[in-house]
Amino acid sequence: MSKIRDETIKGRQAELKHNQELIQLRKEQRIKDSQIRSLEADKRQKEVILRRKQEEVSAHAQKAFISHHLL
């Protein structure tokens, strides 16, 4: 009887350990997913800023070209 009980306890312990490992892995994955979302948002924001700057440079270049040719 004690052998069966020992095996049952070992089985429960193994299941508990497995469940704890799954919880830890899921937690780590959530953290990584959050970091990825944050980095993607930063990238999108930098792309928007870069696009605006490029538009400003282009507009300035056009103005300079026009004013140069009108003189």
SETIVO-134428 format. One line per field, with one value per residue (C-alpha): residue in one letter; x, y, z. Coordinates in Angstrom, 2 decimals, padded with zeros to 5 digits. Example, Ala and Ser with C-alpha at 12.3 -4.5 7.8 and 13.67 -1.06 7.14 Angstrom:
<atoms>
rest: (A, S)
u: (012.30, 013.67)
v: (-004.50, -001.06)
w: (007.80, 007.14)
</atoms>
This chain:
<atoms>
rest: (M, S, K, I, R, D, E, T, I, K, G, R, Q, A, E, L, K, H, N, Q, E, L, I, Q, L, R, K, E, Q, R, I, K, D, S, Q, I, R, S, L, E, A, D, K, R, Q, K, E, V, I, L, R, R, K, Q, E, E, V, S, A, H, A, Q, K, A, F, I, S, H, H, L, L)
u: (000.00, 002.76, 004.31, 001.09, 000.84, 004.47, 003.86, 000.73, 002.65, 005.48, 002.96, 001.32, 004.69, 005.73, 002.44, 002.82, 006.38, 005.25, 002.42, 004.81, 007.19, 004.30, 003.27, 006.84, 007.17, 003.87, 004.96, 008.24, 006.37, 004.00, 006.99, 008.66, 005.42, 005.07, 008.64, 008.02, 004.84, 006.71, 009.59, 007.16, 005.33, 008.65, 009.59, 006.26, 006.63, 010.18, 008.99, 006.29, 008.83, 011.26, 008.52, 007.59, 011.23, 011.64, 008.51, 009.88, 013.21, 011.45, 009.21, 012.20, 014.13, 011.18, 010.92, 014.65, 014.48, 011.53, 013.01, 016.36, 014.78, 012.54, 015.51)
v: (000.00, 002.42, 001.81, 002.86, 005.90, 006.82, 006.51, 008.64, 011.31, 011.23, 011.54, 014.54, 016.15, 015.61, 017.09, 020.06, 020.66, 020.43, 022.90, 025.33, 025.12, 025.85, 028.85, 030.16, 029.65, 031.43, 034.31, 034.63, 034.50, 037.29, 039.44, 038.78, 039.51, 042.77, 043.76, 042.97, 045.09, 047.94, 047.77, 047.61, 050.69, 052.55, 051.57, 052.80, 056.09, 056.57, 055.79, 058.45, 061.01, 060.08, 060.38, 063.85, 064.96, 063.66, 065.55, 068.72, 068.31, 067.66, 070.70, 072.86, 071.57, 072.36, 075.88, 076.40, 075.07, 077.28, 080.39, 079.74, 079.39, 082.45, 084.70)
w: (000.00, 000.84, -002.59, -004.30, -002.04, -002.77, -006.51, -006.21, -004.30, -006.83, -009.66, -008.03, -007.38, -010.99, -012.21, -009.87, -011.07, -014.68, -014.04, -012.33, -015.28, -017.66, -015.58, -015.62, -019.38, -020.01, -017.81, -019.69, -023.00, -021.89, -020.94, -024.30, -026.17, -024.26, -025.11, -028.78, -028.83, -027.17, -029.65, -032.57, -031.28, -030.91, -034.45, -035.85, -034.01, -035.32, -038.85, -038.55, -037.33, -040.10, -042.73, -041.44, -041.47, -045.01, -046.07, -044.48, -046.26, -049.55, -049.12, -048.23, -051.26, -053.53, -052.14, -052.60, -056.16, -057.05, -055.47, -057.15, -060.59, -060.17, -059.47)
</atoms>
